[in-house]
Amino acid sequence: MPIASRSGRMEEFKRRVVELVPQGECIIGDAAALSSYGSDGLIRFRQTPEVVVLAKSAGEIHSAVKLCAELGIPFVGRGSGTGLSGGAVPPPDGVVIAASAMKGILEIDPVDRIAVVEPGVANLVVSERTAPFGLYYAPDPSSQSVCSIGGNVAENSGGAHCLKYGFTTNHVLAIEVVLPDGSVEVLGGESPFEPGLDLRSSFLGSEGTLGIVTKVWLRLLSRPEAVRTLVADFDSAESAGAAVSAIIAAGIVPAAIEMMDALAIEACEKAVGAGYSLDAAAALIVEVDGPREEVDALYEEVKSACVSCGTTKIREAADQAERSRIWLGRKAAFAAAGRLAPAYIVQDGVVPRTALASILGRIAELADDAGLRVANVFHAGDGNLHPLVLYNPDSPEESEAAERVASEIVELCVEIGGSITGEHGVGLEKACSMAAMFDSGDLEAMQRLRIAFDAQGIANPGKVFPTPRLCGDTPGRYRAHPLELSGEAIRF
Ligand SMILES: Cc1cc2nc3c(=O)[nH]c(=O)nc-3n(C[C@H](O)[C@H](O)[C@H](O)COP(=O)(O)OP(=O)(O)OC[C@H]3O[C@@H](n4cnc5c(N)ncnc54)[C@H](O)[C@@H]3O)c2cc1C
């Protein structure tokens, strides 16, 4: 006899799931333990799950998803919980299926340069374990010591070095997935040129809405022969932004170009002591890598571009230790913002590179009007901003103002032809902003793809797609995106 009520189905799930995960663990009824899976890194969204399944194998994930499908129970896949858009927040009356205990590196093939890994392995571990073969895994989110490869796949994560090497999608050859109906598929293959529709790409960046990743084939790169890194100080964000444009216009694609404003420099310096100049209005970290001769030549060109744009000081990393110190400061930026204010919102948006300087001015105006401070640290080469909106959480007015400024920044990004997210994903936080970029036809097309994977709508529901009831958006006439208006994109 079918079990009709939601609570009845959940009780049935609790009873049966325990037997399906003999090596892993099921957390049921332990309020404190369950609550620690209630949010990701964006703690203002929270929902305590009914059950957490800590799987130890692909088979256990498979069994748990099959049971969800049978009983119509919503689930969310989870990695390390470092997401910054509420993507891993459990659906109401739903379960968490975590891959965080699946940390195996199953195979390293140094000849074909492929690593086969379980989804819970931390990003940085892949590079550490493949280093003895002279190889590494290129995408490097600042959270790379903790965040999981499964989470990276789901978010199509980026990082400082993605300017030259591309995002996660460029480094994942294939994935084994458990689809929401409980079937298991391998999408993609070891050859990058698989015939047929590229379903692997649909999954990359789908934020857990198409199923759960249980195994990943990663493309590895040879470690570059030479790497050179500098920090260039500037007395204005405009000059730093101009230097970014000058470097790219010279035809150079550095491994990374990162930018920090004065507040971000102050925060990182207080936290890490990376040796950044506290009197600089803005600083660029520029890194070039590749064959030694090429690197030496490009490095000189980068320095000239910085000089021609008025750099006030160039610090060159003398050795690997200094290079690591420079990067430690940058990668600690989000945590370091805690040195500036008791709370902050990390925003993530994209603007055309040429608009970097002007958007910083607009962000400063928004912050001034709201009586707040905003620190800016970002992947300048990609135009990917990370404004950190600082506020006091004890003040309801400041908290509200911070939320408002953070949203206005995203609206600004779209207005000038950018995007609502560069790498942190849409999740719960920006589901309502999707309508600012996509018209109802686009969103419907995405939904149709989603439904092809998940007819019941049980995989991470409520994420990515705007819910008209909650978002208040009204399907309307098609509005051209600013990129179309500027002639840089066409609609077909
Ligand atoms: C300090 C800090 C710095 C950061 N820097 C960067 C950065 O430079 N670049 C960047 O891109 N991001 C960055 N992030 C965001 C975050 O680390 C990435 O989005 C990361 O990929 C999330 O991985 P996770 O394992 O923590 O995933 P989670 O937070 O656990 O989950 C994120 C999403 O992935 C889904 N998911 C997780 N595992 C699976 C799976 N096995 N199968 C299917 N879906 C799954 C979840 O459902 C959720 O929607 C940063 C975060 C922090 C806290």
The ligand as a Gaussian input file, in Angstrom:
#p B3LYP/6-31G(d) Opt

LIG

0 1
 C       37.118000      31.015000       2.121000
 C       36.433000      30.546000       0.865000
 C       37.031000      30.808000      -0.349000
 C       36.424000      30.377000      -1.539000
 N       37.044000      30.629000      -2.717000
 C       36.500000      30.176000      -3.858000
 C       37.163000      30.404000      -5.108000
 O       38.245000      30.979000      -5.194000
 N       36.554000      29.937000      -6.221000
 C       35.358000      29.269000      -6.169000
 O       34.858000      28.864000      -7.226000
 N       34.721000      29.056000      -5.018000
 C       35.258000      29.475000      -3.858000
 N       34.609000      29.249000      -2.672000
 C       33.295000      28.565000      -2.675000
 C       33.353000      27.030000      -2.472000
 O       34.547000      26.648000      -1.822000
 C       33.219000      26.277000      -3.799000
 O       31.937000      26.523000      -4.350000
 C       33.410000      24.767000      -3.679000
 O       33.418000      24.156000      -4.940000
 C       32.354000      24.073000      -2.829000
 O       32.812000      22.751000      -2.565000
 P       32.249000      21.945000      -1.315000
 O       32.824000      20.585000      -1.353000
 O       32.470000      22.693000      -0.070000
 O       30.708000      21.883000      -1.701000
 P       29.379000      22.109000      -0.803000
 O       29.393000      23.468000      -0.189000
 O       29.255000      20.944000       0.112000
 O       28.288000      22.039000      -1.908000
 C       28.235000      23.025000      -2.914000
 C       27.199000      22.603000      -3.972000
 O       27.655000      21.429000      -4.613000
 C       26.707000      20.375000      -4.477000
 N       27.485000      19.143000      -4.276000
 C       28.475000      18.929000      -3.380000
 N       28.984000      17.699000      -3.537000
 C       28.291000      17.123000      -4.565000
 C       28.346000      15.877000      -5.220000
 N       29.203000      14.917000      -4.865000
 N       27.503000      15.646000      -6.244000
 C       26.613000      16.588000      -6.647000
 N       26.502000      17.785000      -6.049000
 C       27.338000      18.054000      -5.026000
 C       25.841000      20.761000      -3.299000
 O       24.555000      20.208000      -3.447000
 C       25.831000      22.262000      -3.400000
 O       24.853000      22.670000      -4.312000
 C       35.186000      29.673000      -1.478000
 C       34.601000      29.415000      -0.247000
 C       35.211000      29.842000       0.911000
 C       34.550000      29.528000       2.214000

